[in-house]
Structure formats: C-alpha cells, structure tokens
Amino acid sequence: MKEESDFKNVTIIGCGLIGGSIGLALKKNNRSLTVFGVDRAEFLAKALHSGAIDKGSEDIEEGVKGADIVILATPIKEIINLLTKLKLWLPANCLLTDTGSTKMAIMAEAEQVFSDKVDFIGGHPLAGLEKGGIANASADLFVGKPYLVIPKKGNSSSAHEKMSSLISQIGAIEIKMDASEHDCVVALVSHLPQLIAVIMSNMLGLLVKKNKNEQYFKISGNVFQEMTRVATSPFNIWKDIYQTNDKFTIDFIVELEDWLDKVKEKIAHNPAALEEDFERAKYFKEQMLKMTG
C-alpha cells in the first residue's frame, strides 16, 4: 500500500456484530492501529472488554477527530441520518464508508450531502450472522467473504487505496459494483431468502400449533434447519432493508411466485417434467461452488 493511503486511526460508529468484528479483525491483523468506537455506553463497555476497540465515546464529533477512516456500522436509516451530521465534523482526507445492506438510498444521500472533495465509498461485507450484537463478533468473520464496494463519483485514489487496504486487513475479498446492481443481486441472494426462512419457520410453527404436536420440531431435518437458520435474525435490521430495497425484493417475489406456479402445474400434471429444473439447478449450484469453494 502506498504511503498516502496509510491509516493509523479508525473510528467505528456502531459497535455491534459487524462493527465489532471489523474492530477485532483490524486489531488482530494490525496491532499498530488505534480503533475508536462510538455507541451507547453499555455497548462501548462490551466492545472495550472484547478488545474490538481501544477507546470509545458516545459523542460522534469527539469520535471522528483525527480519524483516517470512519466506518458507519449502524442500521441503514441511521447511516443515512448520520451523513449530514458527519459533513461538519470529518477531518480532511478522511475516508468515510459504511456497511449497510442496501446501497441506492445511502449512495443517493451521500451524493446529495457531500461534494466531490469528501471521500465516501459505500461498502457491504457479506458476512452477517443470524445473531447480532458485539457478543457474537469475531475477528475471523470476514475471512474469505465478499466485501462489496460502491464508489462515489470523484473519489480520490488515496480513498480507494485505503478502502482496499481495510478490506484486505480484515481478510475479505473486494468486489466493486454500482448501487443499483448491488441492490438487485442482494435482493435475490439475501433479502428474498430471509423472507423464505421466515415463512417456512412460521409454516412449521403454525402446523405444530394446529395439530398440537411439538414432535414436528424434532423431525425437521438438516435441510429445513439450514433453510430456516436466519429466521432468528433481528427484525430491526431487516425493517430498514425492506424499506430501502422494496422494488427489487418485490420483483423477485413476483418471479418466485411465477416459478412456484410452474412447479405446481408440473407436480399436478407431469411430475417427471421437474427433472429439467433439477438438472439445471444442479448445474448452477456446481458453478456456484466453483466460485465460492
């Protein structure tokens, strides 16, 4: 990494699962860094105890003083609200980035709030867990995982180098794309599967209730458990996601409905016709495994 992109002071606003894991990963892989956390006192105490941050404050203005990189690791709506506040307090040559799960709304606000002189680069590490909070943070959470990067017009080369170095230091793999493409693909690979997990978990629970037989929970096999793993994810995170990525999520729900209608017809009239779907799915899954290991 070139000298102009070196950074020594990182501020993380939001010391939960993602923010805490970034702090732990940075401290594990670069002990010379100082990581400053901004959050409520109870969460700062846990982050300090875990070693995710070196010091902390509830005051945002204090937290960003002298920062080379500021990372917004809060829910999406809070990220959007923070952008205007941070405009007044960011140090010169500071990289501002975020970890939000949707990007069009965040990038639109950043384009409106910041001039080309402010380096904001959107970010989204694809490494969440079904359980949130600093208690579940891990220094290895991002190792080998994709980290989606959405640049803003006018970003400096130094900002890009800082972003790439940050991602490298936590062990993730950088993938660049624009905001619209990002929101489209994550709607399919993340936001729709979350809804399916919620629906399937509810379906089983309601069947248990209807038939008054809790043994059904015991006989739900590995496939069902895997498909509903994220059903325990906290709703406060997903509320913002669906509010800011409603269009693409609804588009894929409509496409899923079309798929289910076709499958239903095949099961009703010609189950053997499902073989083509199974074979095609097997091929695509094998291609996926080649890319993801």
PyMOL commands that set and color helices and strands:
alter all, ss='L'
color gray80, all
select helices_A, chain A and resi 3-5+17-29+41-50+60-64+76-89+104-113+134-136+157-169+179-211+215-218+222-227+229-232+235-244+246-269+271-292
alter helices_A, ss='H'
color red, helices_A
select strands_A, chain A and resi 9-13+34-38+55-57+69-72+95-98+119-125+146-150+173-176
alter strands_A, ss='S'
color yellow, strands_A
deselect
rebuild
show_as cartoon
